Amino acid sequence: MKKLVITLLALVAIVTAVNAQGMSEEQREKTLYNLIVRMRPVGTQYAITTTPVTYNEYWAATGSKAHSAGTSVTKAAKVTRAQAENMVKKLNAETKGVLKFSIATPAQISQGSKKVGLHGEMGPQNTQTQGFFLVLPHSQWKMYKATE
């Protein structure tokens, strides 16, 4: 019985610690700010994230974790297409249409790789990567950069 009580208390402590690891509003804002700031323009068409979206950025945008315990939040977020689209939807809703994010297409990734040197788990002839990249129209990215 004593072992059962100790085990139960240990489980309660673990659950409490996990739930206490939420992201503060300040951390969330800083993470989303950094997401936009690290984007680079590809000509005058659009700006693209230079690395795939991370688990931390996904968490900041959606409010839910997509990574398992022990996975670094700085790694590329390997999520389903639906989850990536959900992140974009939430980002666009939060900016109230001022910024219109979208998921980068293979052509945008290829062009971005050639023009600004994207980083990720991809080879020089390959547009497939772990995770996904985001793009913003150039005019919206430029407007945001001017306000920082």
N, C-alpha and C positions, 0 to 999 in steps of 0.2 A: 504494500500500500504506500509506503514511504517513497519507494522508487517511482511509483505512478504519479504521486503528487509532485515530485521533483521534475519528472519529465514533462508534466503538464505546465508547470511554472516556466520551464525552459522554453517550451513552445510558445507560450504567451509572450515571453520576453522577445523571442525572435520575430513574431508577428508584429509586435509593437515597434520594434526597431525598423522593420521594413516599411511599415506605414508612416513612420516619422521621417522617412527619407524623401519626402515630397520636394518639389522644386519651388523655391520662393519666387514671388513675383519679380523681384529684382534679378534673380538668376535667369528667369525666363526671358525678361526683356533684353538682358545683355546677350543671351544666346541668340535670340532672333535678330538683334542688331548686328552681331558678328556674322550671321548667315548672309545678310545683305551686303555688308561691308566687304566680305571676301569674294563677292562676285566680280567678274571682270568683263568689260565690254568686248563683244565680238563684232568689230566694225561699228556700224550705227544701227544694227538690226536688233540686237538683244544683248543682255548680260547673262553670264552663266556662272554657277558656283564652280570654283576651281577644283574642288574635291567633291565626292558624293556626299549627300546629306548624311549626317551622323545620327546615331541613336539619341544623343543628347538633344540635337535640333528637332528630331522627330518628337521626342518627349515634350520639349518646350512648346511646340506648335499644337500638338494634339492633347496634351495632358495625360497621355497614357504611355507606359513603357512598352517598347517592342523587343527589348533585349532581356535575356535571361540573366540570372545571378552569375557573377563571375565574368560577364562580357563587358569589355570596356565601352563606355558611352562615347568614346571618340572614334570608334570603328564605324565604317560605312553601314548604314541601316539597311539590312537585308529584310525588306518587308514585301508583302504582296502588292500587286499593282493597285488593288482596291485601297489598301492602307496608304500608299503613296498619294493616291487621288484624294483621299480623305484629308491628308495633311495639307495638300494644296487648297482644298475647299475651305478648311479652317483658317489658313493664312489669309486667303482672299476675303473671307467674311470679316476677319479681324481688322483688316485694312480698309474695310468698307468701300472696296472698289478702287481705291487710290492706287494700289499696287496690284497687278494681276499676275500672280505666279503661275507657272505651268511646269509640267515635267518635260525635261529636255528630250527631244527626239534623237534617234541614232545619228541623223544628219547634223543636228545642232552639236551633238557631242563630238562628232568627227571634225567639224569645222572649228569648234572651240579648242579642241586638242591641237590642231594645226596652228591656230592664231594666238592663243594665250597659254598653251601648255597645261592642259588639265592633268590632275594627279589622281591616281586610283589604281585599281588592280587591272589595268588594261595595257595591251601591247600597242606598238605604233600603228599596226594595221587593223586594230580591233576596236570597235565602238561598244562592245559588251563590257560591262563592269559590274562589280559587286555594288549593290545599292543603286541610287538614282541621283541625277543632277537636276537642279531647278534653274529655270530661266525667267527673266523679267524683260519686258520690252525696254529697249535702250532709253527711250524718253523717260520712262518711269524710274529706272535705275539712276539716271542722271539727275532727275529732280530730287530723289532721295539723297544722293550723295551731296547735292548742293545745300541741303538742310542740316547736314551733320556738323 
